């Protein structure tokens, strides 16, 4: 076992990436998974004890719960590679990660009664990490399939329908090192934090965290702002590169889309994700950013279209509530949606006054996510695409579930189940923009003199292709 601080904390060559993919065949890659696991244990240890480097002698001296005799019955039901993993890992002091509390190794073939077991005397399904009890009364956790050597993360029994039957939900089962890598990535971008010596979240976000034990979930991180700005700028460049010669608008490419003064006029809150993005992205030199959606080049019109930023919202002492902002409105202003339960639930908090009735018309277009900070699993870096028609009957969300037939906001969304933890939060704006860029670069969306061609109805007629692969 690697025990020096340098060995434990230097896991770059163990992280899963395109250049360093996970093992797709064969048993558990226990050495790689143990390195990633031990990094997370050491990260939590140093955060709890305020150490620049963990006291590994003390950490390693913690007895493993699977080194004692009364676990022998369980270990006899485990694949040799899984037992090797157990022999190579540190035991977490408390709270292994935000969603999972402990090493469980619970045998759970009984909760997968319809899946066959061809492993003779071995259990097929084992819970490696148990879900923290704060997240449900019917907790499960990270389940490892010893027959297929893949892992899934149904946090509770209610999530099992998202991972089984396995042959219908194969894209929700991953090599264990992929799950651990995603958790480490979320730490590195500051989406999940522990109070580690590497630095704390900005003060405004620190007051808005959802905390479970040592670990905190933040509504967004500064690095998410950086990556979203970069994604939008790449997308704009891809469109401009395909526009006919001489058709670019006479706008400075380096001018920000909005100034703080302009966003103040539109009642965009200070110190929030979408303000940070809008004041940093470069102004696109075209009119249409997606089929039937326009770039907000007219700041007066942008302000006039906002229906939710000026609505008084219930403010919590421990964190603000952030309204949705209409980013890219429908070119045709007559394309609207009647205010109803779906918009009410997504765009306003349960305690907010509702200044609309069901006959009021809401502009169609791309909105930033509305969040109540401090709530579990919020994603301020998310979005909602509000369309002036009901969903296409073939459209699906990232988790494989069909879009509700009466929904006007679920296209491109993740769905209820997130394979690396959490549920129901919005899809991230960065991933939407990257998907739009793929549609432009592949020629699915064409580009003309004004930018991306087509009307907003294109999202209806071609909605079977508007799917984003599952991710965190």
WOFEN-V322996 format. One record per backbone hydrogen bond with DSSP energy under -1.0 kcal/mol. NH is the residue of the N-H (numbers start at 1). CO is the residue of the C=O. E is the energy in kcal/mol with one decimal. If there is no record, write none. Layout:
nh=NH co=CO e=E
nh=NH co=CO e=E
This chain:
nh=8 co=4 e=-2.4
nh=9 co=5 e=-2.7
nh=10 co=6 e=-1.6
nh=11 co=9 e=-1.2
nh=14 co=11 e=-1.7
nh=15 co=11 e=-1.1
nh=17 co=20 e=-1.4
nh=30 co=28 e=-2.1
nh=33 co=29 e=-2.6
nh=34 co=30 e=-2.4
nh=35 co=31 e=-1.8
nh=36 co=32 e=-2.0
nh=37 co=33 e=-2.8
nh=38 co=34 e=-2.8
nh=39 co=35 e=-1.8
nh=40 co=36 e=-1.8
nh=41 co=37 e=-2.2
nh=42 co=38 e=-2.7
nh=43 co=39 e=-2.7
nh=44 co=40 e=-2.3
nh=45 co=41 e=-2.3
nh=46 co=42 e=-2.6
nh=47 co=43 e=-1.9
nh=48 co=44 e=-2.4
nh=49 co=45 e=-2.2
nh=51 co=46 e=-1.9
nh=56 co=54 e=-1.6
nh=59 co=55 e=-2.3
nh=60 co=56 e=-3.4
nh=61 co=57 e=-1.3
nh=62 co=59 e=-1.3
nh=67 co=64 e=-1.7
nh=71 co=68 e=-1.4
nh=72 co=69 e=-2.2
nh=75 co=71 e=-2.5
nh=76 co=72 e=-1.9
nh=77 co=74 e=-1.7
nh=78 co=75 e=-1.4
nh=83 co=79 e=-2.2
nh=84 co=80 e=-2.2
nh=85 co=81 e=-1.6
nh=86 co=82 e=-2.1
nh=87 co=83 e=-1.8
nh=88 co=85 e=-1.4
nh=97 co=100 e=-2.5
nh=101 co=130 e=-2.5
nh=104 co=128 e=-3.1
nh=105 co=127 e=-1.7
nh=106 co=127 e=-1.4
nh=108 co=125 e=-2.7
nh=111 co=108 e=-1.4
nh=112 co=109 e=-1.6
nh=115 co=112 e=-1.6
nh=122 co=119 e=-1.9
nh=123 co=77 e=-2.0
nh=126 co=144 e=-2.1
nh=127 co=106 e=-2.9
nh=128 co=142 e=-2.8
nh=130 co=102 e=-1.5
nh=131 co=140 e=-1.3
nh=132 co=99 e=-2.5
nh=135 co=132 e=-1.8
nh=136 co=133 e=-1.5
nh=140 co=155 e=-2.9
nh=141 co=154 e=-2.4
nh=142 co=129 e=-2.2
nh=143 co=152 e=-2.8
nh=144 co=126 e=-3.6
nh=145 co=150 e=-3.4
nh=146 co=124 e=-3.4
nh=149 co=145 e=-2.2
nh=151 co=174 e=-3.9
nh=152 co=143 e=-2.2
nh=157 co=138 e=-2.5
nh=159 co=156 e=-1.8
nh=160 co=157 e=-1.6
nh=162 co=159 e=-2.1
nh=163 co=160 e=-1.8
nh=164 co=160 e=-1.3
nh=168 co=165 e=-1.4
nh=169 co=166 e=-1.3
nh=172 co=169 e=-1.9
nh=173 co=170 e=-1.6
nh=174 co=151 e=-3.2
nh=178 co=175 e=-1.4
nh=179 co=175 e=-1.2
nh=180 co=176 e=-2.2
nh=181 co=177 e=-2.1
nh=182 co=178 e=-2.1
nh=183 co=179 e=-1.8
nh=184 co=180 e=-2.1
nh=185 co=181 e=-2.6
nh=186 co=182 e=-2.2
nh=187 co=183 e=-1.6
nh=188 co=184 e=-2.3
nh=189 co=185 e=-2.0
nh=191 co=186 e=-1.7
nh=192 co=186 e=-1.6
nh=193 co=216 e=-2.4
nh=196 co=194 e=-3.3
nh=199 co=196 e=-1.6
nh=206 co=202 e=-2.7
nh=207 co=203 e=-1.6
nh=208 co=205 e=-1.5
nh=210 co=217 e=-2.6
nh=212 co=215 e=-2.9
nh=215 co=212 e=-1.6
nh=216 co=193 e=-2.7
nh=217 co=210 e=-2.8
nh=218 co=191 e=-2.6
nh=225 co=221 e=-1.4
nh=226 co=222 e=-2.0
nh=227 co=223 e=-2.5
nh=228 co=224 e=-2.1
nh=229 co=225 e=-2.6
nh=230 co=226 e=-2.2
nh=231 co=227 e=-1.9
nh=232 co=228 e=-2.4
nh=233 co=229 e=-2.4
nh=234 co=230 e=-2.3
nh=235 co=231 e=-2.2
nh=236 co=232 e=-2.6
nh=237 co=233 e=-2.1
nh=238 co=234 e=-2.1
nh=239 co=235 e=-2.0
nh=240 co=236 e=-2.8
nh=241 co=237 e=-2.2
nh=242 co=239 e=-1.3
nh=243 co=240 e=-1.0
nh=247 co=244 e=-1.8
nh=249 co=285 e=-2.0
nh=251 co=249 e=-2.6
nh=255 co=252 e=-1.4
nh=257 co=281 e=-1.9
nh=258 co=278 e=-1.5
nh=263 co=259 e=-1.9
nh=264 co=260 e=-2.3
nh=265 co=261 e=-1.8
nh=267 co=264 e=-1.7
nh=268 co=263 e=-2.5
nh=276 co=272 e=-1.9
nh=277 co=273 e=-1.9
nh=278 co=274 e=-2.6
nh=279 co=275 e=-1.9
nh=280 co=277 e=-1.6
nh=281 co=277 e=-2.2
nh=283 co=255 e=-2.7
nh=287 co=450 e=-1.4
nh=288 co=450 e=-3.2
nh=289 co=293 e=-1.5
nh=290 co=293 e=-1.2
nh=292 co=454 e=-1.4
nh=293 co=290 e=-2.5
nh=294 co=329 e=-2.6
nh=295 co=287 e=-3.2
nh=297 co=295 e=-2.3
nh=302 co=298 e=-2.3
nh=303 co=299 e=-2.1
nh=304 co=300 e=-2.1
nh=305 co=301 e=-1.7
nh=311 co=308 e=-1.1
nh=316 co=319 e=-1.0
nh=319 co=316 e=-1.1
nh=322 co=371 e=-2.5
nh=327 co=366 e=-2.7
nh=328 co=366 e=-1.2
nh=330 co=364 e=-2.0
nh=331 co=292 e=-2.6
nh=335 co=332 e=-2.2
nh=336 co=334 e=-1.2
nh=337 co=362 e=-2.4
nh=339 co=360 e=-2.8
nh=344 co=340 e=-2.8
nh=345 co=341 e=-2.8
nh=346 co=342 e=-1.8
nh=347 co=343 e=-2.9
nh=348 co=344 e=-1.4
nh=352 co=349 e=-1.2
nh=360 co=357 e=-2.0
nh=362 co=337 e=-3.2
nh=364 co=335 e=-1.8
nh=365 co=386 e=-2.5
nh=366 co=328 e=-2.3
nh=367 co=384 e=-2.8
nh=368 co=325 e=-2.3
nh=369 co=382 e=-1.5
nh=371 co=322 e=-1.8
nh=373 co=320 e=-1.4
nh=374 co=208 e=-1.2
nh=375 co=372 e=-1.6
nh=380 co=219 e=-2.1
nh=382 co=379 e=-1.5
nh=383 co=427 e=-1.1
nh=384 co=367 e=-2.4
nh=386 co=365 e=-2.7
nh=387 co=408 e=-2.5
nh=395 co=392 e=-1.4
nh=397 co=401 e=-2.7
nh=398 co=413 e=-1.9
nh=399 co=414 e=-1.9
nh=400 co=397 e=-2.2
nh=403 co=395 e=-2.0
nh=407 co=404 e=-2.1
nh=413 co=410 e=-2.0
nh=418 co=422 e=-1.2
nh=421 co=418 e=-1.7
nh=424 co=416 e=-1.8
nh=429 co=381 e=-3.0
nh=432 co=428 e=-1.6
nh=433 co=429 e=-2.5
nh=434 co=430 e=-2.1
nh=435 co=431 e=-2.0
nh=436 co=432 e=-2.6
nh=437 co=433 e=-2.3
nh=438 co=434 e=-1.9
nh=439 co=435 e=-1.9
nh=440 co=436 e=-1.9
nh=441 co=437 e=-3.2
nh=442 co=438 e=-2.1
nh=443 co=440 e=-1.1
nh=444 co=439 e=-1.0
nh=445 co=439 e=-2.4
nh=448 co=451 e=-3.2
nh=451 co=448 e=-1.0
nh=452 co=288 e=-2.4
nh=453 co=446 e=-2.9
nh=458 co=455 e=-1.9
nh=459 co=456 e=-1.5
nh=460 co=457 e=-1.5
nh=461 co=457 e=-2.2
nh=462 co=458 e=-2.0
nh=463 co=460 e=-1.1
nh=465 co=462 e=-2.0
nh=466 co=463 e=-1.1
nh=467 co=465 e=-1.7
